Amino acid sequence: MSLLVRPSVALHAAWLEAHEEWGPGIHEDGFGLVETDDVRSSEGLRMFVDRLLAKEVSPGDDGGTFRWIVEDGEVLGGIALRHESVQEMDVLGHVGYGLRPSARGRGLAAAALREMLCLAKARSMNRVLLSCFMDNTPSVKTIERCGGVLDRIVTTDRGEVGRYTVRPS
């Protein structure tokens, strides 16, 4: 099964392989990438990883816990738990995740989400918000499989977004 690991420069080649299969875009939400990240160079990846790890100990609403989904040394995806308050997460959600195409359909996203929900509970988060496009059926099923309850659907310029609540147990 999968293993969630802290981001590491030691996984640079495996991370790049996943990134190249995936291609850039918002579907890499769980990786915490921003447009200015230079992840191709060793120094750029080190700066990216350092930024993610610093967020884990960051006080206040800027914090987050990032994990890579790794199996047999292969980076299969990423997942992030944002530490912001519920009010700040009204649109985005506390959790973002994604899997590279070749890793989908194996239950890895649900396993990773369950592990992150355990981390949320350890942080005393009694309510975790998740969102996904309603036409992303695999993500909808993953969220519901992990206890997500649909609160509402919001129409955005990119489509309908489902807003789900999960209560970590």
C-alpha positions as CSV (number, residue, x, y, z in Angstrom):
1,M,0.0,0.0,0.0
2,S,1.0,3.6,0.0
3,L,3.2,5.5,2.4
4,L,3.0,9.1,3.2
5,V,6.4,10.7,3.6
6,R,7.6,14.2,4.3
7,P,8.9,16.0,1.2
8,S,12.5,15.2,0.6
9,V,15.2,16.2,-1.9
10,A,16.3,12.6,-1.8
11,L,13.2,11.9,-3.9
12,H,14.1,14.5,-6.6
13,A,14.3,12.1,-9.5
14,A,11.2,10.2,-8.5
15,W,9.3,13.5,-7.9
16,L,10.4,14.8,-11.3
17,E,9.1,11.6,-13.0
18,A,5.7,12.1,-11.3
19,H,5.6,15.7,-12.2
20,E,6.4,15.0,-15.9
21,E,3.8,12.3,-16.2
22,W,1.2,14.6,-14.5
23,G,2.1,17.9,-16.3
24,P,1.8,21.2,-14.5
25,G,-1.5,22.6,-13.2
26,I,-3.9,22.9,-10.3
27,H,-4.3,19.1,-10.2
28,E,-1.0,19.2,-8.3
29,D,-2.7,20.8,-5.4
30,G,-1.3,18.3,-2.9
31,F,2.2,19.1,-3.8
32,G,2.0,22.8,-2.7
33,L,3.6,24.1,-5.9
34,V,3.4,27.7,-6.7
35,E,4.1,29.3,-10.1
36,T,7.6,30.5,-9.1
37,D,8.9,27.1,-7.9
38,D,11.8,25.9,-10.0
39,V,11.6,22.1,-9.2
40,R,13.8,20.9,-12.1
41,S,17.1,22.0,-10.5
42,S,18.5,20.4,-7.3
43,E,18.7,23.8,-5.7
44,G,15.2,24.8,-6.8
45,L,13.7,21.5,-5.4
46,R,15.6,22.1,-2.2
47,M,14.1,25.5,-1.8
48,F,10.6,24.1,-2.6
49,V,11.0,21.3,0.0
50,D,12.4,23.7,2.6
51,R,9.4,26.0,2.1
52,L,6.9,23.1,2.5
53,L,8.6,21.8,5.6
54,A,8.8,25.3,7.1
55,K,5.0,25.6,6.7
56,E,4.5,22.6,9.0
57,V,5.9,24.5,12.0
58,S,4.6,27.9,10.9
59,P,2.3,29.5,13.5
60,G,-1.1,30.9,12.5
61,D,-3.0,30.5,9.3
62,D,0.0,30.1,6.9
63,G,0.8,26.6,8.1
64,G,0.3,23.3,6.4
65,T,1.3,19.7,6.5
66,F,2.6,18.3,3.1
67,R,3.2,14.6,2.4
68,W,4.2,12.8,-0.7
69,I,2.5,9.5,-1.5
70,V,5.4,7.1,-2.2
71,E,5.4,3.4,-2.9
72,D,8.6,1.4,-3.6
73,G,10.6,4.6,-4.1
74,E,8.1,6.0,-6.7
75,V,6.3,9.3,-6.0
76,L,2.7,8.6,-6.8
77,G,1.1,11.8,-5.7
78,G,0.9,14.4,-3.0
79,I,-1.5,15.5,-0.3
80,A,-1.7,18.7,1.9
81,L,-3.5,19.6,5.1
82,R,-3.9,23.4,5.4
83,H,-4.0,24.6,9.0
84,E,-6.1,27.6,8.3
85,S,-9.3,28.3,10.2
86,V,-12.7,27.1,8.8
87,Q,-13.7,30.6,7.8
88,E,-10.5,31.0,5.6
89,M,-11.1,27.6,4.0
90,D,-14.6,28.3,2.9
91,V,-13.7,28.0,-0.8
92,L,-10.5,26.1,-1.0
93,G,-10.8,23.5,1.7
94,H,-8.3,22.1,4.2
95,V,-7.1,19.2,2.1
96,G,-5.8,19.1,-1.4
97,Y,-4.5,15.9,-3.0
98,G,-3.8,14.3,-6.3
99,L,-2.3,11.2,-7.9
100,R,-0.4,10.9,-11.1
101,P,-2.5,9.2,-13.8
102,S,-0.7,5.8,-13.6
103,A,-1.4,5.5,-9.9
104,R,-5.2,6.2,-10.0
105,G,-7.9,3.7,-9.4
106,R,-6.1,1.8,-6.6
107,G,-7.6,3.4,-3.5
108,L,-4.4,5.4,-2.8
109,A,-6.1,8.7,-2.5
110,A,-8.6,7.4,0.0
111,A,-5.8,5.8,2.1
112,A,-3.8,9.1,2.0
113,L,-6.9,11.1,2.9
114,R,-7.6,8.9,5.9
115,E,-4.0,9.3,7.1
116,M,-4.3,13.1,6.8
117,L,-7.6,13.1,8.6
118,C,-5.7,11.4,11.5
119,L,-3.2,14.2,11.4
120,A,-6.1,16.7,11.4
121,K,-7.5,15.0,14.5
122,A,-4.1,15.2,16.2
123,R,-4.1,18.9,15.5
124,S,-7.5,19.1,17.3
125,M,-9.3,20.0,14.0
126,N,-12.8,18.7,14.6
127,R,-14.1,19.8,11.2
128,V,-12.2,19.4,7.9
129,L,-13.5,21.0,4.7
130,L,-12.8,19.5,1.3
131,S,-13.8,20.7,-2.1
132,C,-13.7,19.2,-5.6
133,F,-15.3,19.8,-9.0
134,M,-18.5,17.9,-9.2
135,D,-17.6,16.3,-12.5
136,N,-14.5,14.8,-10.9
137,T,-16.3,11.6,-10.0
138,P,-13.3,9.7,-8.6
139,S,-12.6,12.6,-6.1
140,V,-16.2,12.8,-5.1
141,K,-16.2,9.1,-4.4
142,T,-12.9,9.3,-2.4
143,I,-14.2,12.2,-0.2
144,E,-17.5,10.4,0.4
145,R,-15.7,7.1,1.1
146,C,-13.8,8.9,3.8
147,G,-16.9,10.3,5.5
148,G,-17.4,13.5,3.5
149,V,-20.9,15.0,3.6
150,L,-21.9,17.4,0.9
151,D,-22.7,20.8,2.4
152,R,-23.4,22.7,-0.8
153,I,-22.4,23.2,-4.4
154,V,-20.8,26.5,-5.5
155,T,-20.8,27.6,-9.1
156,T,-17.4,29.0,-10.2
157,D,-16.1,30.2,-13.5
158,R,-14.4,26.8,-13.9
159,G,-17.5,24.7,-13.0
160,E,-19.5,23.4,-10.1
161,V,-17.5,22.8,-6.9
162,G,-18.8,20.5,-4.1
163,R,-18.1,21.6,-0.6
164,Y,-17.8,18.6,1.8
165,T,-17.3,18.4,5.6
166,V,-15.5,15.5,7.2
167,R,-15.4,15.1,11.0
168,P,-12.1,13.2,11.8
169,S,-12.7,10.2,14.1
